[in-house]
Amino acid sequence: MKKIRLFSIITFSSTLLLISCGGGGNTKKGGGTKGFVSKTGWKPNEKDGWFFSGKQQKPKAWPGMVYVEGGTFTMGLVEDDVMHDWNNTPRRMQVSSFFIGDTEITNSEYREYTTWLKFVFPSTEPGFKHIYSGALPDTLVWNNKLSRNDYAETYFRSPEYDYYPVVGVSWLQATKYCDWLTERANERALMKQGVISKDIYSGDKAATAGATFNMDKFKSNDAELDAYVDKEKLKKRSGIKTSNERIAAANRNSSSGIVEKFRLPTEVEWEFAALGLQKKREYNNYLGKAPEIKNLKGTKGKYRGMYLENFKMGRGDYSGVAGWKNDGSPTTADVKQYPSNDLGIYGMYGNVAEWVADIYRPIIDEEFSDFNYFRGNKTVQTVTNEDGTTKKITNEDIKYDTLADGRLVYKGLPGEFERKVIADNGNYRDGDYQSSLDSGGTAPSDSTDYNMYNSVKPKFVVNKNGSVVIQKDKNKPTTQINDFVRVVKGGSWLDSAYWLDPGQRRYKNQAKGYGWIGFRVAQDAKNTKTGRTKR
């Protein structure tokens, strides 16, 4: 009996040992790549080699940006759909990590942009007359036929409103600001590292049209940058140890330490950041989503009973009773006037609504994509000359989009690489021929230009004075939805509490500015290696 028990114990122990050791196999621990050697036998960045991957940088937020760790969540409404749009039914989505601006872009920040354009591309030169004027906000958005219009002259330009959100900026203008911000942030980062001369502007070096710094030139090792780029410091910063200039130039595109491209956040990113669910959980369980209005009232001290966000309380009530105000702001307010959400992001529930990157459609197609959902993808490529070199935009061939008020906004600036669209997926599965009731059989030859949404089509003519005039569409449209309307998220000083919930969505013309819509910027981010926490 004792022998049987002893045999059972030995057998059980042996089984545990085999399991714990992986059955005697060659199982190895994970945790990331260390001591990497290429299949060629070369280690990364060996000084005698030809390939340099650059130094790996830890993710670090640029000033004014907040890191948002990605994850899964339920996107969509949490209240009754009183508008009966049926455009935000709950759906499960995954978001990868990203950075987002801690506030909307302010008047001061946007004036930096317009001042730079005015300085580098003076309107007095005929070829540049539309660049500065086309970037300015539409200050007439404050005009009201039955109200005083003081803000039309003061809001954007007066220092008293420097840290208020810029409004009157169309979606088209906001995307141009993001492109410009990418160039100036990289320029500033390289100045701090000593790669670029710090007196570019004060000394009038390369601060003229076509000769300004941009990432196209930097990554392609363009000769125009030789005048103010310190190649030795650039080599040291990038980790390229070779003394061979041709090898150094070939590896320039992979040099590290460059500021990530700025862009508008996607709709799913914006909503995920607004909810701040990372801080509203226990272990792997979110604690639920309640209508946001329940979370916006102060509970202590002088803020007790006061709404800590800027929105319209009711008809004729924008700020509350004098001496006992609800939110204290009849129109817009300082971008940091009210408390942030749990992630440190301000103004996601009021003050101004915000443009996001997506083309609007009533239905979000989570069946086709439930990861980093975005409608509006375009594939672009640089244009090449006949000799194989990359074509740059010159002063004579600047192209423009037309705003709703007839002004022209540039598509690209002189000195940048010219690009063309080779694929546009804005209509994919919702608007293209295959998604329409007309589909079936052989597609017509013009199906690539087909749009099942019968909406107003913008038309423009240039009159004898050289002004752009908008023409009315004589066709009878049946919808306002088209490829030129973009999603707007969040509530504003002009909205009721219904629109404060992050799940609500609406749309506006991408070529028009509004007095209640602003924008903030976002950047891609690498996921950080963080452990698990209770909260």
C-alpha positions in Angstrom: 0.0 0.0 0.0 2.8 2.3 1.0 4.7 1.5 -2.3 1.6 2.4 -4.3 1.2 5.8 -2.5 5.0 6.5 -3.0 4.7 5.7 -6.7 1.6 8.0 -7.1 3.5 10.9 -5.4 6.5 10.4 -7.6 4.4 10.2 -10.8 2.4 13.4 -9.8 5.6 15.3 -9.0 7.2 14.3 -12.3 4.1 15.5 -14.2 4.3 18.9 -12.4 8.0 19.2 -13.2 7.3 18.5 -16.9 4.5 21.0 -17.1 6.5 23.8 -15.3 9.5 23.2 -17.6 7.4 23.2 -20.8 7.5 19.5 -21.2 11.3 19.6 -21.7 11.0 21.9 -24.8 12.9 25.0 -25.7 10.4 27.6 -24.4 11.8 31.1 -23.9 10.6 34.1 -22.1 9.2 37.1 -24.1 9.5 40.7 -23.1 10.8 42.3 -26.3 13.9 42.0 -28.6 17.3 42.5 -27.0 20.8 42.0 -28.5 19.3 41.8 -32.0 21.5 40.5 -34.9 20.2 40.7 -38.5 20.1 37.6 -40.6 22.9 39.1 -42.6 25.1 38.8 -39.5 25.3 42.6 -38.9 24.3 44.2 -35.7 22.2 47.4 -36.0 24.3 50.6 -36.4 27.7 49.0 -36.8 30.0 51.8 -38.0 31.5 49.6 -40.7 28.1 48.7 -42.2 25.7 50.4 -44.6 22.4 50.3 -42.6 21.6 52.5 -39.6 18.2 52.3 -38.0 18.8 55.2 -35.7 18.4 55.5 -31.9 15.2 54.3 -30.4 13.4 57.1 -28.5 11.0 56.7 -25.6 7.6 58.1 -26.4 7.5 61.7 -25.1 4.7 64.1 -25.4 5.3 67.3 -27.3 4.4 70.5 -25.3 0.6 70.7 -24.9 0.0 67.0 -25.9 -1.4 64.3 -23.7 -0.7 60.6 -24.1 -3.8 58.4 -24.4 -3.2 54.7 -24.0 -5.2 52.7 -26.5 -7.7 50.0 -25.7 -11.2 48.6 -26.4 -14.4 50.4 -25.5 -18.1 50.8 -26.5 -18.5 53.7 -28.8 -21.8 55.5 -29.2 -24.7 57.0 -27.3 -25.7 56.7 -23.7 -28.9 58.7 -23.8 -32.2 58.5 -25.7 -31.8 59.5 -29.4 -34.1 62.5 -29.2 -33.0 63.7 -32.6 -33.9 60.3 -34.1 -30.7 60.3 -36.3 -29.9 56.7 -35.4 -26.3 57.5 -36.3 -24.6 56.5 -33.0 -25.8 53.1 -31.9 -23.4 51.5 -29.5 -20.6 49.4 -31.1 -17.4 47.9 -29.8 -14.2 49.5 -31.1 -10.4 49.2 -30.6 -8.2 52.2 -30.6 -4.4 52.2 -30.6 -2.4 54.7 -28.5 -2.1 58.3 -29.6 -1.3 61.8 -28.4 -4.0 64.5 -28.3 -3.9 68.2 -27.6 -4.7 69.1 -24.0 -6.8 72.1 -25.3 -8.3 73.3 -28.5 -6.0 75.4 -30.7 -6.2 79.0 -29.3 -6.4 82.3 -31.1 -2.8 82.9 -30.1 -1.6 79.6 -31.6 -3.5 80.2 -34.8 -2.1 83.8 -35.1 1.4 82.3 -35.0 0.4 80.4 -38.1 -1.1 83.3 -40.0 1.8 85.6 -39.0 4.3 83.1 -40.4 2.4 82.9 -43.7 2.2 86.7 -43.9 6.0 87.0 -43.2 7.2 84.2 -45.6 4.6 84.7 -48.3 3.8 88.4 -48.4 0.5 89.2 -50.0 2.0 92.1 -51.9 3.6 89.6 -54.3 1.0 88.5 -56.9 1.7 84.8 -56.7 1.1 84.8 -53.0 -2.0 87.0 -52.7 -4.3 84.1 -51.6 -2.0 82.3 -49.2 -2.4 84.6 -46.1 -6.0 85.7 -46.7 -7.1 82.1 -47.3 -5.8 80.9 -44.0 -7.5 83.6 -41.9 -10.6 82.6 -39.8 -13.9 83.9 -41.0 -14.6 86.6 -38.3 -18.0 87.2 -39.8 -19.3 84.0 -38.1 -20.0 86.3 -35.1 -22.4 88.4 -37.2 -26.0 88.2 -36.3 -28.7 90.2 -38.0 -30.5 90.8 -34.7 -27.5 91.1 -32.3 -24.5 93.3 -31.7 -21.4 92.0 -33.5 -18.5 93.3 -31.4 -16.5 90.0 -31.6 -16.2 90.3 -35.4 -13.4 92.8 -35.0 -11.8 91.8 -31.6 -12.1 88.1 -30.9 -9.3 86.8 -33.1 -6.9 89.7 -33.0 -7.2 91.1 -29.5 -4.7 89.9 -26.9 -7.5 89.6 -24.3 -8.8 86.5 -26.2 -5.3 85.0 -26.8 -6.2 81.8 -24.9 -9.7 81.4 -26.1 -10.4 78.7 -28.8 -10.0 79.9 -32.4 -13.3 79.6 -34.3 -14.4 80.5 -37.8 -11.8 78.0 -39.1 -13.1 75.5 -41.7 -12.0 71.8 -41.7 -9.9 72.5 -44.8 -8.0 75.3 -43.0 -7.6 73.2 -39.8 -5.8 70.4 -41.8 -3.5 73.0 -43.4 -2.6 74.2 -39.9 -1.8 70.7 -38.8 0.6 70.3 -41.8 2.3 73.7 -40.9 2.6 72.7 -37.2 4.4 69.5 -38.1 7.0 71.5 -40.1 7.5 74.2 -37.4 7.7 71.7 -34.5 10.3 69.6 -36.3 12.2 72.8 -37.2 12.2 73.9 -33.6 13.3 70.4 -32.3 16.2 70.4 -34.7 17.1 74.0 -33.6 17.3 72.8 -30.0 19.6 70.0 -31.0 21.9 72.3 -32.8 21.2 70.7 -36.2 19.6 73.9 -37.6 20.8 77.4 -37.1 18.7 79.3 -34.5 18.8 82.6 -36.4 16.9 81.4 -39.4 14.2 84.0 -38.8 16.1 86.8 -36.9 19.0 86.6 -39.5 16.6 86.1 -42.5 18.2 82.8 -43.4 15.9 80.5 -45.4 12.9 82.4 -44.3 11.8 83.2 -47.8 9.3 81.5 -50.0 10.4 78.2 -51.3 13.5 78.1 -49.2 11.9 77.4 -45.8 12.5 74.2 -43.9 10.2 71.3 -44.4 10.4 67.5 -43.7 10.2 66.7 -47.4 13.6 68.4 -48.0 15.0 67.1 -44.7 14.3 63.4 -45.3 15.4 63.5 -48.9 18.7 65.2 -48.0 17.8 68.2 -50.2 20.7 70.4 -51.1 18.7 73.5 -50.3 19.2 72.7 -46.6 23.0 72.7 -46.8 23.1 76.4 -46.0 21.8 76.0 -42.5 21.9 72.3 -41.5 25.0 71.2 -39.4 25.7 67.8 -40.9 28.1 66.7 -38.2 25.5 67.4 -35.4 22.9 65.7 -37.5 25.0 62.6 -37.8 25.7 62.5 -34.1 22.0 63.1 -33.2 20.8 60.3 -35.5 23.3 57.7 -34.4 24.8 57.3 -37.9 28.4 56.5 -37.1 29.7 56.1 -40.7 32.2 58.5 -42.3 30.8 57.7 -45.7 28.6 60.6 -46.8 26.7 58.5 -49.4 25.7 56.0 -46.7 24.8 58.8 -44.3 22.5 60.4 -47.0 20.9 57.0 -47.8 20.0 56.5 -44.1 18.7 60.0 -43.5 15.1 59.0 -43.9 15.3 56.7 -40.9 16.9 59.2 -38.6 15.4 59.3 -35.2 14.1 62.0 -32.8 11.7 63.7 -35.3 8.4 65.1 -34.0 5.5 62.9 -35.1 3.1 64.3 -37.7 0.3 66.4 -36.4 -3.3 65.8 -37.7 -6.9 66.1 -36.6 -8.0 63.3 -34.3 -10.3 60.7 -35.8 -13.9 60.4 -34.5 -13.2 57.2 -32.5 -10.0 58.7 -31.0 -11.8 61.9 -30.0 -14.6 60.0 -28.3 -12.2 57.6 -26.5 -10.1 60.5 -25.2 -13.2 62.5 -24.1 -14.5 59.5 -22.1 -11.2 59.0 -20.3 -12.2 55.4 -19.5 -8.7 54.4 -18.5 -9.2 56.2 -15.2 -12.8 54.9 -14.8 -12.2 51.2 -14.3 -11.3 48.5 -11.8 -8.9 46.0 -13.2 -10.2 45.1 -16.6 -13.7 46.3 -16.1 -14.9 49.8 -17.1 -17.3 51.3 -14.5 -19.8 52.3 -17.1 -20.8 55.5 -19.0 -23.3 57.9 -17.5 -24.7 60.9 -19.3 -22.0 63.5 -19.0 -24.3 66.2 -17.6 -24.4 64.3 -14.3 -20.6 64.7 -13.9 -20.3 68.4 -14.6 -21.7 70.0 -11.5 -19.4 71.2 -8.7 -19.9 69.5 -5.3 -17.6 71.5 -3.0 -16.8 75.0 -2.0 -17.5 78.0 -4.2 -18.2 75.7 -7.2 -21.0 73.7 -5.4 -24.0 73.5 -7.7 -22.2 75.4 -10.5 -21.8 73.8 -14.0 -18.1 73.3 -14.6 -18.3 73.4 -18.4 -19.5 76.0 -20.9 -22.9 75.3 -22.6 -26.3 76.9 -23.0 -28.6 76.2 -20.0 -31.8 77.1 -21.8 -33.5 79.7 -24.0 -31.9 83.1 -23.3 -29.7 81.6 -20.6 -26.0 81.2 -21.6 -24.2 82.0 -18.3 -26.8 82.1 -15.4 -27.9 84.8 -13.1 -25.6 87.8 -12.6 -23.8 87.3 -9.3 -24.8 83.7 -9.2 -23.7 82.3 -12.5 -24.1 78.7 -13.8 -20.9 78.5 -15.8 -20.1 82.2 -16.1 -19.4 82.3 -19.8 -22.0 83.8 -22.2 -19.9 82.8 -25.3 -16.5 81.1 -25.5 -14.1 81.0 -22.5 -10.4 80.5 -21.8 -9.5 76.9 -22.9 -8.4 76.1 -19.4 -11.2 77.9 -17.6 -12.9 74.7 -16.4 -11.5 71.5 -15.0 -10.0 68.8 -17.3 -11.2 65.3 -17.6 -9.4 62.4 -15.8 -6.7 62.3 -18.5 -5.8 66.0 -18.2 -7.7 67.0 -21.4 -9.6 70.3 -21.2 -12.8 71.4 -23.0 -14.1 68.0 -24.3 -17.6 68.6 -23.1 -18.3 72.3 -24.0 -16.9 75.7 -24.9 -16.6 74.8 -28.6 -17.5 71.7 -30.6 -14.6 70.3 -32.6 -13.8 69.1 -36.1 -12.5 65.6 -36.4 -10.9 63.9 -39.5 -13.8 61.7 -40.6 -16.1 62.1 -43.6 -19.7 61.8 -42.2 -21.9 58.9 -42.9 -25.0 58.0 -40.9 -23.7 54.5 -40.2 -20.3 53.5 -38.8 -19.3 50.3 -40.6 -17.9 48.3 -37.7 -18.6 45.0 -39.5 -15.8 45.9 -42.0 -13.5 47.6 -39.5 -13.5 47.7 -35.7 -9.9 48.8 -35.4 -8.9 52.5 -35.6 -12.0 53.2 -37.6 -11.7 56.2 -40.0 -13.7 57.1 -43.1 -11.7 59.4 -45.4 -8.6 57.4 -46.3 -6.7 58.6 -49.3 -3.6 57.1 -50.9 -1.3 59.8 -52.1 2.2 59.7 -53.8 4.7 62.3 -54.7 4.8 63.5 -58.3 8.0 62.9 -60.2 9.6 64.9 -63.0 10.6 63.3 -66.4 14.2 62.9 -65.1 13.0 60.9 -62.1 13.5 63.7 -59.5 10.7 64.7 -57.2 8.6 67.6 -58.3 8.4 70.6 -55.9 5.6 73.2 -55.8 6.8 76.4 -57.3 5.5 80.0 -56.9 3.8 79.7 -60.2 1.9 76.4 -59.7 0.3 76.7 -56.3 -3.1 74.9 -56.2 -6.1 75.9 -54.1 -9.3 74.6 -52.6 -12.3 77.0 -52.5 -13.9 78.0 -49.2 -17.7 78.5 -48.8 -17.2 82.3 -48.7 -15.2 82.3 -52.0 -11.7 82.6 -50.5 -9.0 80.3 -51.7 -7.0 78.1 -49.3 -3.7 76.6 -50.6 -3.3 72.8 -51.0 0.5 73.0 -50.7 3.2 75.7 -50.2 6.2 76.5 -52.5 9.1 74.3 -51.7 7.0 71.3 -50.6 6.8 68.1 -52.7 3.8 68.0 -55.0 1.5 65.0 -54.3 -1.4 63.4 -56.1 -4.3 61.3 -54.9 -4.2 57.8 -56.5 -7.0 56.2 -54.4 -9.9 57.8 -52.5 -11.9 55.5 -50.1 -14.2 58.1 -48.7 -17.3 56.4 -50.3 -16.2 52.9 -49.6 -19.3 50.7 -48.8 -21.4 53.8 -48.2 -21.8 56.1 -51.2 -20.0 54.2 -54.0 -21.8 52.3 -56.8 -21.6 48.9 -55.1 -23.4 50.2 -52.0 -26.3 51.8 -53.9 -29.6 50.5 -55.0 -28.5 50.8 -58.6 -25.7 48.2 -58.2 -25.9 44.8 -59.9 -24.5 43.5 -63.0 -21.7 45.3 -64.8 -20.8 48.6 -63.3 -21.0 51.7 -65.6 -17.8 53.2 -66.9 -18.3 56.3 -64.7 -18.9 54.3 -61.5 -15.7 55.6 -59.9 -17.3 59.1 -59.9 -20.7 57.8 -58.7 -22.2 59.0 -55.4 -25.5 57.6 -54.2 -26.1 60.7 -52.0 -28.0 63.2 -54.1 -26.7 66.4 -52.4 -25.8 69.9 -53.4 -22.6 70.0 -55.6 -20.4 73.0 -55.0 -19.7 75.1 -58.1 -17.6 78.2 -58.5 -16.8 80.7 -61.2 -14.3 83.6 -61.4 -15.9 86.9 -62.3 -14.2 89.8 -64.3 -12.7 91.2 -61.1 -10.9 88.0 -60.3 -13.2 87.1 -57.4 -14.5 83.6 -56.8 -18.3 83.5 -56.9 -20.3 80.5 -55.6 -23.0 79.2 -58.0 -26.3 77.6 -56.9 -26.9 74.0 -57.8 -30.1 73.9 -59.9 -30.8 70.3 -59.2 -33.1 69.3 -56.4 -31.0 67.6 -53.7 -32.6 65.0 -51.4 -29.8 65.0 -48.7 -27.1 67.2 -47.3 -24.7 64.2 -47.0 -21.8 64.2 -49.4 -18.0 63.8 -49.5 -17.6 67.4 -48.3 -19.2 67.2 -44.9 -17.1 66.2 -41.8 -18.0 64.9 -38.4 -18.3 67.4 -35.6 -17.9 66.1 -32.0 -18.8 67.7 -28.6 -21.0 70.5 -27.4 -20.4 74.2 -27.4 -21.4 77.5 -25.7 -24.3 77.6 -28.2 -25.6 74.1 -27.5 -27.9 72.5 -25.0 -26.6 69.8 -22.6 -27.8 67.1 -25.0 -24.7 67.7 -27.3 -22.2 67.5 -24.4 -22.1 63.7 -24.4 -19.1 62.4 -26.3 -21.2 59.8 -28.1 -23.2 62.4 -30.0 -22.2 63.2 -33.6 -23.3 65.6 -36.3 -21.8 67.1 -39.5 -21.0 70.4 -41.2 -19.5 71.6 -44.5 -15.7 71.2 -44.5 -15.2 74.4 -46.4 -17.1 76.6 -44.0 -16.2 78.1 -40.6 -18.6 78.4 -37.7 -18.6 80.5 -34.5 -19.1 77.5 -32.3 -16.6 75.0 -33.9 -12.9 74.8 -33.1 -10.4 72.0 -33.4 -7.5 70.3 -31.6 -4.6 68.3 -32.9 -3.5 64.7 -32.5 -0.4 62.5 -33.2 0.3 58.8 -33.6 2.0 57.1 -30.6 3.7 53.9 -29.9 2.2 51.7 -27.2 4.2 51.9 -24.0 5.2 48.9 -22.0 3.1 49.4 -18.9 2.1 46.9 -16.3 -1.4 46.2 -15.0 -2.9 48.4 -12.4 -6.2 48.4 -10.5 -7.0 51.9 -11.8 
